[in-house]
Amino acid sequence: MNAQPDTLKKLARRASGRCWRAVEAQHRVSTMKLTDNAAEQTLLEQVLEETKPALPPDCRHLAYLLATPFRYGAPYPAGSRFRRAGLTPGVFYASAHPETAMAELAFHRLLFFADSPATPFPRNPGEYTVFAADYATPRALDLTRPPLARRRAQWMHPQDYGPCQALADAARAAKIELLLYASVRDPQHRLNVALLTGRAFVKPKETARQSWRLHLSAQGVRAVCEAPRLSLDFDRAAFAGDARIAKMIWER
């Protein structure tokens, strides 16, 4: 299929729903430890905000958690599935289910340790916030449906992001705002969501939150949610389809 902007414009469809994204739970605690009260914390965060790279105009009304992935002004250190390395537009990566968001997080945490075989696993579980945001747009592409689904093997390659990045470039040229695609890391390959612009958010702030803990060990990864009570296990074989995880040194 020819993924040119004119072709993609014809494939654009309406999409709406709720998506979930996982972040470290320290995004507010770090400044709390440096201040004596809420007013001081708010002032400190405002000062810090002024030192950060600029936000594009369509994201300046968004709350911190929604706006952060769209910041630019500094080189993106390494390419991701729909974003090239360098000074490139931001992408808000999320998932249709919180469990999928945690599968993505578990994979990327393991990837760090796969690349650093001498680093011991943390003794204590890491704490994460999984938050929801509502989206709606008349200009979305669904890579899980025909005709784009014909290139499923390219969209879901574990390491080669070139075709996905080329698609994202063409999608931006076609004024596409959102991409729906299957998660590579979720064992069930449930839906992921990539927002290419802040205009696709329905509300300027998150709409729900969950607290999760992630524990890494020689057996794999366990993720536990406090409310609702959920527990996920990813054993050594869970992400072994990725060559980087397949060579992981688990005993450390």
C-alpha positions in Angstrom: 0.0 0.0 0.0 1.3 3.5 -0.9 1.5 5.4 2.4 1.5 8.9 0.8 -0.3 11.8 2.4 -3.0 11.9 -0.3 -3.7 8.2 0.2 -3.8 8.5 4.0 -6.2 11.4 3.9 -8.7 9.1 2.2 -8.2 6.5 4.9 -8.8 8.8 7.8 -11.6 7.9 10.1 -13.2 9.2 13.3 -11.9 7.7 16.5 -12.7 8.3 20.1 -12.1 6.6 23.5 -10.0 6.5 26.6 -6.3 5.7 26.6 -3.9 5.0 29.5 -0.3 6.0 30.0 2.2 4.9 32.7 4.6 7.4 34.3 6.9 7.3 37.4 5.0 8.3 40.5 7.8 10.8 41.4 6.5 13.4 39.0 5.1 15.4 42.0 6.9 14.0 45.0 10.3 15.2 43.8 9.3 18.9 44.3 7.3 18.2 47.5 10.5 17.2 49.3 12.1 20.6 48.4 9.3 22.8 49.8 7.5 23.4 53.1 3.9 23.8 51.8 1.7 23.5 48.8 2.1 27.2 47.8 5.9 26.9 47.7 5.6 23.7 45.7 3.3 25.3 43.1 5.8 28.3 42.8 8.8 26.0 42.4 7.0 24.0 39.7 6.1 27.2 37.9 9.8 28.3 38.0 10.9 24.9 36.7 8.3 25.0 34.0 9.8 28.2 32.6 13.2 26.5 32.2 11.8 23.5 30.2 11.7 23.3 26.4 8.7 25.1 24.7 5.4 23.4 24.0 3.7 23.6 20.6 0.7 26.0 20.6 -1.9 23.2 20.5 -0.5 21.8 23.8 -0.1 24.9 25.9 -3.6 24.5 27.5 -2.9 20.9 28.5 -2.0 19.7 32.0 1.6 18.6 32.7 1.0 14.8 32.2 -0.7 15.3 28.8 1.6 18.0 27.5 5.1 16.6 28.5 5.5 14.2 25.5 5.0 17.0 23.0 7.8 19.2 24.3 10.5 20.1 21.8 13.6 22.3 21.7 16.0 19.5 22.6 17.1 16.5 20.5 15.1 13.3 21.0 17.9 11.0 22.0 16.7 7.8 20.2 14.0 7.1 17.8 10.8 5.4 18.9 8.1 3.6 16.9 6.5 6.7 15.5 9.1 9.4 16.3 12.5 9.8 14.7 15.6 10.8 16.7 16.6 14.4 16.7 14.6 17.6 16.7 11.3 16.0 15.9 7.6 16.5 16.9 6.5 14.7 20.0 4.2 11.7 20.3 1.9 10.8 23.2 2.1 7.0 23.5 -0.7 5.3 25.4 -2.8 2.1 25.4 -6.5 1.2 25.3 -6.1 -0.8 28.6 -4.0 0.0 31.7 -2.7 -3.6 31.6 -1.3 -3.0 28.1 0.4 0.2 29.4 2.0 -1.8 32.1 3.2 -4.4 29.6 4.9 -1.7 27.6 6.4 -0.3 30.8 7.7 -3.7 31.9 9.3 -4.3 28.6 11.2 -0.9 28.6 12.3 -1.4 32.1 13.7 -4.8 31.2 15.4 -3.3 28.2 17.4 -1.0 30.4 18.7 -3.9 32.3 19.3 -5.9 29.2 21.6 -3.1 28.0 23.3 -2.9 31.4 24.1 -6.5 32.5 26.2 -5.5 35.5 23.4 -3.4 37.1 21.5 -5.3 39.8 17.7 -5.3 39.9 16.2 -2.8 42.4 15.4 -4.4 45.7 12.1 -2.5 46.1 9.3 -2.3 43.6 9.1 0.9 41.6 5.9 3.0 42.0 4.1 4.2 38.9 1.0 6.2 38.1 -1.2 5.0 35.2 -3.5 7.8 34.1 -6.3 8.0 31.6 -7.0 10.6 29.0 -10.0 10.9 26.7 -9.5 11.5 23.0 -11.6 12.2 19.9 -10.6 13.2 16.4 -12.1 13.0 12.9 -8.7 12.2 11.5 -7.3 8.9 12.7 -5.7 5.9 11.1 -6.3 2.4 12.3 -3.3 0.2 11.5 -5.2 -2.9 12.6 -7.8 -2.7 9.9 -7.5 -3.1 6.1 -5.9 -1.8 4.0 -3.2 -0.7 6.5 -3.3 -4.0 8.3 -1.7 -5.7 5.3 1.6 -4.3 6.6 1.1 -5.7 10.1 4.5 -7.3 10.1 6.2 -3.9 9.5 4.0 -2.1 12.1 4.8 -4.7 14.7 8.5 -5.3 14.1 10.1 -5.4 17.6 13.1 -3.3 16.6 12.9 -1.8 13.1 10.8 1.3 13.4 11.7 2.7 10.0 8.4 1.9 8.3 6.4 3.2 11.3 8.4 6.4 11.3 7.9 6.9 7.6 4.1 6.4 8.1 4.1 8.9 10.9 5.8 11.5 8.7 3.3 11.0 5.9 0.4 11.0 8.5 1.5 14.4 9.8 1.7 15.7 6.2 -1.9 14.5 5.8 -3.0 16.3 9.0 -3.7 12.9 10.7 -4.0 13.4 14.5 -4.0 9.9 15.9 -2.8 6.4 15.1 -4.3 3.1 16.5 -2.0 0.1 16.4 -1.5 -3.3 18.0 0.9 -3.5 21.0 3.9 -5.6 20.3 4.7 -6.0 24.0 1.2 -6.9 25.3 1.0 -10.7 25.1 -2.6 -10.2 23.8 -1.5 -7.5 21.4 -4.3 -5.2 22.5 -4.7 -1.7 21.1 -2.2 1.1 21.5 -2.8 4.8 20.7 -0.3 7.3 19.4 -1.5 10.9 19.5 0.4 13.1 17.1 -1.0 16.4 18.4 -2.6 17.7 21.6 -5.7 18.7 19.6 -6.9 15.1 19.9 -7.5 15.3 23.6 -11.1 15.9 24.7 -10.2 17.4 28.1 -7.0 19.4 29.1 -6.2 17.0 32.0 -6.3 13.3 32.9 -9.6 11.7 33.7 -8.6 8.8 35.9 -5.6 7.4 37.8 -4.4 4.1 39.1 -1.4 3.3 41.3 0.9 0.4 40.3 4.0 -1.2 41.6 6.5 -3.0 39.3 9.0 -5.5 40.7 11.9 -6.9 38.7 13.7 -10.2 39.6 15.5 -13.1 38.0 12.1 -14.7 37.4 10.7 -11.8 35.4 8.4 -8.8 36.1 5.4 -8.6 38.4 3.0 -5.6 38.2 0.5 -5.0 40.9 -2.3 -2.4 41.0 -3.8 -1.3 44.3 -7.3 -0.3 43.1 -8.8 -2.1 41.4 -6.8 -5.1 42.5 -4.9 -6.5 39.6 -1.7 -8.5 39.2 0.3 -9.2 36.1 3.2 -11.6 35.6 5.7 -11.4 32.8 8.1 -14.3 33.0 11.5 -14.6 31.2 9.8 -15.7 28.0 7.2 -12.9 27.9 9.3 -10.6 25.8 11.9 -13.0 24.4 10.6 -12.3 20.9 12.8 -9.2 21.0 16.4 -10.2 20.5 17.6 -7.7 23.1 15.5 -9.3 25.8 16.4 -12.9 24.6 20.0 -12.3 25.5 19.1 -10.9 28.9 21.4 -12.0 31.9 18.7 -12.7 34.5 20.9 -13.8 37.3 22.6 -10.8 38.8 
